Amino acid sequence: MPIKRICCIGAGYVGGPSCAVIASKCPDVQVTVVDLSEERIRQWNSDHLPLYEPQLDDVVKSCRERNLWFSTDVDKAIIEAELIFICVNTPTKLFGIGKGRAADLKYIESAARRIATVAKSSKIVVEKSTVPVKAAESITNILQANVKPGVKYQVLSNPEFLAEGTAISDLVSPDRVLIGGEKTDQGREAVEALCWIYEHWIPKEQIIVMNTWSSELSKLAANAFLAQRISSINAISAICEATGADVSEVAGAIGTDSRIGSKFLKASVGFGGSCFQKDVLNLVYLCECLNLPEAAAYWQQVVDINDYQRKRFALRIVESLFNTVTDKNITILGFAFKKDTGDTRESAAIYLSKYLLDEEAKIRIYDPKVEKEQMLRELTSPMISDNPDRVSKLVTIYDDVYEAAKGSHALVLCTEWDEFKTLDYKRIYADMLKPAFIFDGRIILDHEALMEIGFHVETIGKRLTR
Ligand code: NAD
């Protein structure tokens, strides 16, 4: 069944790029991405998109106002569409009286209620947000409880696997597309309609159809496995530091085993981003609700090791700087949670800055893509909850890395931006206080060359001899 109009609720890191790619690959389909945030929509309609992602500008420009539209008129877009993607955020609850830390589905619920309130014709509703297993059932219940005569709904699961920083290439050439749906005639028809969209550019054999609950769980499981690999190699990095082994050599050795593979084996100061921790906690919560405490404890360890890794690194910074950082200038290199994105959610830099602020350090921050207001907002967010006055007194944001480093006691590399590999470290060293320290939280720098210049270098999973 060819689809003529799509609506996407949520113009964020998933909704914007994924609908831009759909619009570019399906020129005969009208795609409207809607959001409650007027500012976000204004930016999507401007030359300064609300998020940085390689190739995104070109894709958006190629089809905006041809068959790709960004709007705050949620109701109109819902009414006109035959197929609606739900791409809203599903954050972890900050507080709660239930078991563990559940996903907060308030945005999913409000999107479903909006559809139920305004829809005048049948809709295929596609859950693209990452959700706990059986969320599609809750969406169906909300829609059916408010259904109008002659209107029918089919809810599908179609989790998104893009990674920020490579979103466009992931969307254009995904490893696979997952679609979960009911095995009824209406369910099959809805699945076929969604397949029809993806088949515009994705080979049929890469589109995997399964039952709805398997599809929902597959997304949580995929992210939990990726996060688990990072925590596993980070747990090994602690052993390396204690023994004199080198985690990069160990990762290289185990990665050549074809049963293990080399991807996601890079030790670091820990994973960040809006998804890994949230999705693992989602799985933990699910295990607890299903009365599977041992399984819950297993997955909880993935998050605990990540906390441990960040704290261990912060402690090493303090210990190296003669056990006090009070009033010392510490320059954080990179605030995004990884390179090639401006997204700062759950970034290691936030946690490290916070630990160092707790030790009374003066923090300077440089990131090539993240805006100043965003950094300050993160450092005073409820998760971190530092006092805004203290943050504005102790934190300075720079747009020139050399100025940031001038007069610093230490540099702490938190994001693996390529430009950090080619900085003029001789110039930086000359302008820093001595002894000058570099803490490489991503293992990307040439440690020998830095030591040659005179830096005291510390990194993850390796003891450097000097
Ligand atoms: P985001 O916060 O960037 O975007 C969500 C948008 O939804 C926001 O702009 C918000 O204003 C809007 N919104 C919320 N409720 C709304 C409503 N009722 N009507 C209209 N707009 C509404 O989130 P994101 O990073 O795009 O993630 C969305 C979902 O996709 C999450 O479940 C996430 O776990 C999942 N996901 C994210 C990534 C990623 O890399 N960011 C990758 C795969 C999956």
Residues whose N, C-alpha, C, O or C-beta is under 5 A from the ligand:
A	BS01	NAD	I9 G10 A11 G12 Y13 V14 G15 V34 D35 L36 S37 C87 V88 N89 T90 Y107 S110 A111 K128 S129 T130 E160 F161 L162 A163 E164
